[in-house]
Amino acid sequence: VAAGALRRVRPFGIACIYANPVAPVAPSGMLRAMRRPRLLALGLALAAVLAGGCKGKCRSLSEKLCDCAANSVAKTTCLQNASAKEAANPPTAADEAVCDSLLKGCDCRDIGNADGKKRCGLAK
């Protein structure tokens, strides 16, 4: 601890040691170890919030359609294809508006019929 970092105060005759707010005091190893998991959790939570906000409506619609894939391999392939296509041809604001309107009524279980395909934007 740096010289002058701590000062003794005797309120009512009781000896107490307080950290001097002017002099920097490095936190002990125990305090640093306790902060690390909290900072990590905060960082992960922040990343999840930011990542969730980055998805557009068209990406959400394509993910919703991939949810009804026959198995996990097909779903993963579907999601990878959707990501690659979105990166190659990013949606415009008009596309996002159309996807937003389709997202509410689309159910991937109904794409076997013409009406379900229209509600998901797969047919006109």
SVG drawing of the C-alpha trace seen along z (x, -y; Angstrom):
<svg xmlns="http://www.w3.org/2000/svg" viewBox="-54 -14 59 49">
<polyline fill="none" stroke="black" stroke-width="0.4" points="0.0,0.0 1.4,-3.4 2.5,-5.7 -0.3,-8.0 -2.9,-5.8 -4.5,-5.0 -5.2,-7.4 -6.2,-6.7 -9.3,-8.4 -10.4,-8.3 -14.1,-9.1 -15.3,-8.9 -12.0,-7.4 -12.3,-4.3 -9.4,-3.7 -10.5,-3.1 -8.5,-3.0 -10.1,-4.5 -8.8,-4.6 -7.7,-8.0 -9.8,-8.9 -6.9,-11.1 -4.2,-8.4 -4.8,-5.4 -5.1,-2.1 -4.9,1.1 -7.7,3.6 -6.6,6.8 -6.4,10.0 -9.6,11.3 -11.6,8.3 -10.2,8.5 -11.1,12.2 -14.7,11.4 -15.1,8.7 -14.0,10.9 -17.1,13.2 -19.3,10.2 -17.6,8.3 -17.7,11.4 -21.5,11.9 -22.1,8.2 -20.1,8.4 -22.0,11.5 -25.4,10.0 -24.5,6.8 -23.3,8.8 -26.5,10.8 -28.6,7.7 -26.6,6.0 -26.5,9.1 -30.3,9.6 -30.8,6.0 -28.7,6.5 -31.0,9.0 -33.3,7.6 -36.9,8.7 -35.8,10.6 -33.2,12.5 -35.8,13.3 -38.2,14.5 -35.7,16.8 -34.8,18.2 -38.4,18.8 -38.7,20.8 -35.5,22.8 -37.1,23.8 -39.3,26.4 -36.3,28.1 -36.5,31.9 -33.5,32.3 -30.8,30.3 -28.3,30.8 -30.9,29.4 -31.7,26.5 -28.0,25.6 -27.6,25.8 -30.7,23.6 -29.4,21.0 -26.0,20.9 -27.5,20.5 -29.7,17.7 -26.8,15.9 -24.7,16.2 -27.5,15.0 -28.1,12.0 -24.4,11.1 -24.3,11.3 -27.5,9.3 -28.4,7.2 -32.1,6.3 -33.2,2.7 -35.5,0.8 -38.4,1.7 -37.5,5.4 -37.4,5.1 -40.9,3.6 -42.2,6.5 -40.5,9.1 -41.9,7.4 -45.5,7.7 -44.8,11.4 -43.2,12.3 -46.4,11.9 -48.5,14.3 -45.9,16.8 -46.0,20.3 -43.4,22.7 -45.8,25.6 -48.2,24.2 -45.9,23.8 -47.2,27.1 -50.2,25.3 -50.5,22.2 -52.0,20.0 -49.2,20.8 -46.6,20.1 -48.2,16.7 -48.2,15.8 -44.5,16.6 -43.6,14.7 -42.7,17.9 -45.4,17.4 -47.4,14.6"/>
</svg>
